[in-house]
Amino acid sequence: MQQQIDTLVVAGVGLIGGSFALALRRAGRVRRVIGVGRTLANLERALALGVVDEISQDIAEVAGRADLVLLASPVGQMGALMAALAPGLRAGAIVTDGGSTKSDVAALYREHLPNHLAYCVPAHPIAGSDMSGAVAAQYGLYENRRVVLTPLDETLPESAAMVAGWWQACGAEIHSMSAAEHDAVFASVSHLPHLLAFAYVDRVAAKDNAERCFDFAATGFRDFTRIAGSHPEMWTDISLANREALLAELADYRAGLERLSGMLERGDATGLNRLFSEARGVRSRWHQQFLRKG
């Protein structure tokens, strides 16, 4: 049977961390959850909602009690959290995270927890929402969702297996890859779309007739820009952390826009129709996986 967790410390009690705690509690895999964060009001809300059993604004004071630590904060805060954890961690305590970038997080583990790397398991749960804070936590968030593990070279197989088992107890499907591959893949299918959505809304808002444009914006605008409602601090961190892969994606995307501009300038209906048809077919085939699961 998968190892039980006596005490789980969650740093960042929002959608990712709070939902992880709730799912493990429902699965009977954790006895006590300590929530850690910067905002007292959010921590008190998490306590009132039963997401956590205890709260603290200082991870150092609770580090020594943890069997498992989940760093569910923005990536930009993780270095400071790891540094605060380091002196008090018990031997064998597992440390994992929910960061959307992995190469930078792997470097932070090596910098701040060099003597604990056998028990460090970088991870990325592929689950998101426009909501944030303790009120966003939900029991079923990870059911039939993917979680990517990117173990360090130093990570013990047993440590990775335990983290995988806990995510599976939440209903998740586990995948493993290197940090570099992870960052390249997610730059393409997650990070770039967010940048494009933010940039597009910003461009429309800067127009002289912006109010008129927004008055007539409908479902197409809504669907394309939904992720521009995401957390600005988090996406600033992600963009800078994965800048090299993102710059490569942006360059490739600019080349695609130039190709599209050329077709429009030439009045190339055949080329446009071919591009649109191929893209539509790819998108439809991709979407079928969700219809089958439903």
VENFENRA-V247117 format. One record per run of one state. SS is the DSSP state (alpha for helix, beta for strand, coil for the rest). FROM is the first residue (numbers start at 1). TO is the last residue. Records with the same first field share a line. If there is no record, write none. Layout:
# VENFENRA-V247117
SS=FROM-TO  FROM-TO
This chain:
# VENFENRA-V247117
coil=1-4  12-14  27-29  37-39  50-53  57-58  66-67  72-74  87-93  98-102  113-116  122-122  126-133  137-145  150-156  170-172  177-178  206-209  217-218  230-231  242-242  267-268  294-294
beta=5-11  30-36  54-56  68-71  94-97  120-121  123-125  146-149  173-176
alpha=15-26  40-49  59-65  75-86  103-112  117-119  134-136  157-169  179-205  210-216  219-229  232-241  243-266  269-293
